[in-house]
Amino acid sequence: VWIRGLSFNEESLFQFAIRRFSYVLKWSGVVLFVGTLFVHLPRVLAYFMNIPDVLDYLPIERALMCGLILAFSSVQISLVLHNENLREALRAHRDFLRKNAGRFGWFLLIAAIHFVFITVCDVIARNAIADRMIALLGWKIIYACLRGLITGWLLASWVCLYRQCEKGRAGQESWIQY
């Protein structure tokens, strides 16, 4: 609603979210199925059969899940904004990447730089804090808030970039460029 420039209150935003929920649920089902198949199923099967080093594979599987979500990042936003079925959203995603692969790649690079920077700050702060429990608790609160702020900002930036690319206005606003 905010991206479309409409004003809203909490009740109308909730009704909008409920109407869009069934469309987004399609993609969430795909992600949940793949995650269950590749991340959770091997761990459950390890209880019943001998699967060697099943926990050693989890970082690879989780990285593949993150890659899947990033590679198809415009599918969910397409489902939210356009009431499409999953096939049409995948087609729109393919078209989006074909037209805007450079912008998408730069956005992912900038997002990665932000998250690497905040992770480095976390490692430095945790090493400096060492065993001071009050300071560590304070840093964890600050880190969670900072990570949430950066994530929210990048999510809003992604939606704005997607809408600008979709409308063909991505290169027109010179005040956005640095």
C-alpha positions as CSV (number, residue, x, y, z in Angstrom):
1,V,0.0,0.0,0.0
2,W,2.9,2.4,0.9
3,I,4.6,1.6,-2.4
4,R,1.5,2.5,-4.4
5,G,1.3,5.8,-2.6
6,L,-2.0,5.1,-0.8
7,S,-2.8,6.1,2.7
8,F,-3.9,3.4,5.1
9,N,-4.7,2.7,8.7
10,E,-3.9,-0.5,10.6
11,E,-7.3,-2.2,9.8
12,S,-7.1,-1.6,6.1
13,L,-3.4,-2.8,6.0
14,F,-4.5,-6.0,7.8
15,Q,-7.3,-6.6,5.3
16,F,-4.9,-6.0,2.4
17,A,-2.4,-8.5,3.9
18,I,-5.1,-11.1,4.4
19,R,-6.3,-10.8,0.8
20,R,-2.7,-11.2,-0.5
21,F,-1.8,-14.0,1.9
22,S,-3.1,-16.8,-0.3
23,Y,-1.0,-15.7,-3.3
24,V,2.2,-15.5,-1.3
25,L,1.4,-18.8,0.3
26,K,2.1,-20.6,-3.0
27,W,5.8,-19.5,-3.1
28,S,6.1,-20.1,0.7
29,G,4.9,-23.6,0.1
30,V,7.6,-24.2,-2.5
31,V,10.3,-22.8,-0.2
32,L,9.0,-24.9,2.7
33,F,8.9,-28.1,0.6
34,V,12.5,-27.6,-0.6
35,G,13.7,-26.7,2.9
36,T,12.0,-29.8,4.3
37,L,13.3,-32.0,1.6
38,F,17.0,-30.9,1.8
39,V,17.5,-29.5,5.3
40,H,15.0,-31.2,7.7
41,L,14.4,-34.6,6.1
42,P,18.1,-35.8,6.3
43,R,18.2,-34.8,10.0
44,V,15.0,-36.8,10.8
45,L,16.2,-39.8,8.8
46,A,19.4,-39.8,10.8
47,Y,17.4,-40.8,13.8
48,F,16.2,-44.0,12.1
49,M,19.1,-44.9,9.8
50,N,22.9,-44.5,9.8
51,I,23.6,-41.3,7.7
52,P,27.2,-40.4,8.3
53,D,28.0,-36.8,9.2
54,V,24.5,-35.5,8.6
55,L,25.1,-32.4,10.6
56,D,28.2,-31.5,8.5
57,Y,26.0,-31.1,5.4
58,L,23.6,-28.6,6.9
59,P,25.7,-25.4,6.2
60,I,25.8,-26.5,2.5
61,E,22.1,-27.2,2.4
62,R,21.3,-23.9,4.1
63,A,23.5,-22.0,1.7
64,L,21.7,-23.6,-1.2
65,M,18.4,-22.6,0.4
66,C,19.6,-19.0,0.7
67,G,20.7,-19.2,-2.9
68,L,17.3,-20.4,-4.0
69,I,15.5,-17.6,-2.1
70,L,17.9,-15.0,-3.5
71,A,17.8,-16.4,-7.1
72,F,14.0,-16.2,-7.1
73,S,13.6,-13.0,-5.0
74,S,11.2,-11.2,-7.2
75,V,8.7,-14.1,-7.3
76,Q,7.2,-13.3,-3.9
77,I,6.9,-9.6,-4.6
78,S,5.3,-10.3,-7.9
79,L,2.7,-12.5,-6.2
80,V,2.0,-9.8,-3.6
81,L,1.6,-6.9,-6.0
82,H,-0.1,-8.6,-9.0
83,N,-2.3,-11.4,-7.8
84,E,-0.7,-13.9,-10.2
85,N,-0.5,-17.6,-10.0
86,L,2.9,-19.2,-9.4
87,R,3.6,-19.9,-13.1
88,E,2.9,-16.3,-14.0
89,A,5.1,-15.0,-11.2
90,L,8.0,-17.3,-12.3
91,R,7.6,-15.9,-15.8
92,A,7.5,-12.3,-14.5
93,H,10.7,-13.1,-12.5
94,R,12.4,-14.4,-15.6
95,D,11.5,-11.3,-17.6
96,F,12.6,-9.1,-14.7
97,L,16.0,-10.7,-14.5
98,R,16.4,-10.6,-18.3
99,K,15.7,-6.8,-18.3
100,N,17.3,-5.8,-15.0
101,A,20.1,-8.4,-14.3
102,G,22.7,-5.7,-13.7
103,R,20.6,-3.7,-11.3
104,F,19.6,-6.9,-9.5
105,G,23.3,-8.0,-9.2
106,W,24.4,-4.6,-7.9
107,F,21.6,-4.6,-5.3
108,L,22.7,-8.1,-4.1
109,L,26.3,-6.9,-3.9
110,I,25.3,-3.8,-1.9
111,A,23.1,-5.9,0.4
112,A,26.0,-8.5,0.9
113,I,28.4,-5.7,1.8
114,H,26.0,-4.4,4.4
115,F,25.6,-7.8,6.0
116,V,29.3,-8.6,5.8
117,F,30.0,-5.3,7.5
118,I,27.5,-5.9,10.3
119,T,28.8,-9.4,10.8
120,V,32.4,-8.1,11.1
121,C,31.3,-5.5,13.6
122,D,29.6,-8.3,15.6
123,V,32.7,-10.5,15.6
124,I,34.9,-7.5,16.7
125,A,32.5,-6.5,19.4
126,R,32.1,-10.0,20.8
127,N,35.9,-10.5,20.9
128,A,36.3,-7.1,22.6
129,I,33.6,-7.9,25.1
130,A,34.9,-11.4,26.0
131,D,33.3,-12.6,29.2
132,R,31.5,-9.4,30.4
133,M,27.9,-10.6,30.5
134,I,26.2,-7.2,30.9
135,A,28.2,-5.8,28.0
136,L,27.5,-8.9,25.9
137,L,23.7,-8.7,26.6
138,G,23.8,-5.0,25.7
139,W,25.7,-5.7,22.5
140,K,23.3,-8.5,21.5
141,I,20.3,-6.1,21.9
142,I,22.1,-3.4,19.8
143,Y,23.1,-6.0,17.2
144,A,19.6,-7.4,16.8
145,C,18.2,-3.9,16.4
146,L,20.9,-2.9,14.0
147,R,20.4,-6.0,11.9
148,G,16.6,-5.5,11.9
149,L,17.1,-1.9,10.8
150,I,19.4,-2.8,8.0
151,T,17.2,-5.7,6.9
152,G,14.1,-3.5,6.9
153,W,15.9,-0.8,5.0
154,L,17.2,-3.2,2.4
155,L,13.7,-4.9,2.0
156,A,12.1,-1.5,1.4
157,S,14.9,-0.6,-1.0
158,W,14.3,-3.9,-2.9
159,V,10.6,-3.2,-3.2
160,C,11.3,0.3,-4.5
161,L,13.9,-1.0,-7.0
162,Y,11.5,-3.7,-8.2
163,R,8.7,-1.2,-8.7
164,Q,11.0,1.3,-10.5
165,C,12.3,-1.4,-12.8
166,E,8.8,-2.7,-13.4
167,K,7.6,0.7,-14.5
168,G,10.7,1.5,-16.5
169,R,11.7,4.4,-14.3
170,A,14.8,2.8,-12.8
171,G,17.3,5.2,-14.6
172,Q,15.2,8.3,-14.5
173,E,15.4,9.5,-10.9
174,S,18.9,11.1,-10.7
175,W,18.5,11.9,-7.0
176,I,18.7,8.2,-6.2
177,Q,22.0,7.7,-8.0
178,Y,25.2,8.3,-6.0
